[in-house]
Amino acid sequence: MPRVVLARRARKGFDEAPARVHRAIEDAIDALELGAVTGERLRGGLASLFRIRVDDWRILYERRPDGALRILRIAHRSHAYRSDPR
């Protein structure tokens, strides 16, 4: 099972998310920890990142060389891809 680490920016994004999607985001992160979700690889300049869709929110993460998954950003889809979260 991969270890999942949340970046400070991701924690802030989670706190800003509406309460109605908190549980769904937590479920997606739990699924990542269990290895059940792989996400979809992004394209272009963010090609080394993956995303998981949760309602109108996105979880952007990267796979680290040590096998850990680092969640870089949790944001509304209108803001998720505006800048490189790394």
C-alpha positions as CSV (number, residue, x, y, z in Angstrom):
1,M,0.0,0.0,0.0
2,P,1.4,3.4,-1.0
3,R,2.0,6.0,1.7
4,V,0.0,9.2,1.0
5,V,1.4,12.6,2.0
6,L,-0.6,15.9,1.8
7,A,1.3,19.1,0.9
8,R,0.4,22.2,2.9
9,R,-1.3,23.6,-0.1
10,A,-3.5,20.5,-0.5
11,R,-4.6,20.8,3.2
12,K,-5.5,24.4,2.6
13,G,-7.5,23.4,-0.5
14,F,-9.3,20.7,1.5
15,D,-10.3,23.2,4.2
16,E,-11.6,25.6,1.5
17,A,-13.7,22.9,-0.1
18,P,-17.4,22.9,0.7
19,A,-18.5,20.6,3.4
20,R,-20.6,18.6,0.9
21,V,-17.5,17.3,-0.8
22,H,-15.3,16.8,2.2
23,R,-16.4,13.2,2.7
24,A,-15.9,12.4,-1.0
25,I,-12.4,13.8,-1.0
26,E,-11.5,11.8,2.1
27,D,-12.9,8.7,0.4
28,A,-10.8,9.3,-2.7
29,I,-7.6,9.8,-0.5
30,D,-8.5,6.6,1.4
31,A,-8.8,4.7,-1.9
32,L,-5.4,6.1,-3.0
33,E,-3.9,4.7,0.3
34,L,-5.4,1.3,-0.5
35,G,-4.1,1.4,-4.1
36,A,-7.6,1.2,-5.4
37,V,-7.5,4.4,-7.4
38,T,-4.8,5.3,-9.9
39,G,-6.1,8.5,-11.3
40,E,-5.6,9.9,-14.7
41,R,-2.3,11.2,-16.0
42,L,-2.3,14.9,-17.0
43,R,-0.8,16.3,-20.2
44,G,1.5,19.0,-21.3
45,G,3.6,20.7,-18.7
46,L,1.9,18.8,-15.9
47,A,2.4,15.4,-17.5
48,S,4.2,14.0,-14.5
49,L,1.1,14.5,-12.3
50,F,-2.1,12.6,-11.9
51,R,-5.6,13.7,-11.0
52,I,-8.7,12.4,-9.4
53,R,-12.1,14.0,-10.0
54,V,-14.3,14.5,-7.1
55,D,-17.5,16.4,-8.1
56,D,-16.2,19.8,-9.4
57,W,-13.0,19.4,-7.3
58,R,-9.7,17.9,-8.4
59,I,-7.0,16.1,-6.4
60,L,-3.6,16.5,-8.1
61,Y,-0.8,14.2,-7.0
62,E,2.5,12.8,-8.0
63,R,4.1,9.5,-7.6
64,R,7.4,9.8,-5.7
65,P,10.5,7.5,-6.4
66,D,10.1,6.0,-3.0
67,G,6.6,4.8,-3.9
68,A,4.8,7.4,-1.8
69,L,2.0,9.5,-3.3
70,R,2.2,13.2,-2.6
71,I,-1.0,15.2,-3.0
72,L,0.0,18.6,-4.2
73,R,-3.3,20.4,-4.6
74,I,-7.0,20.0,-3.9
75,A,-8.9,22.7,-5.7
76,H,-12.0,23.5,-7.7
77,R,-11.6,22.6,-11.3
78,S,-11.6,26.2,-12.3
79,H,-8.4,26.8,-10.3
80,A,-6.7,23.4,-10.2
81,Y,-4.6,23.7,-13.4
82,R,-3.8,27.4,-13.4
83,S,-0.2,27.0,-12.2
84,D,2.2,24.2,-11.6
85,P,1.6,22.9,-8.0
86,R,5.1,21.5,-7.6
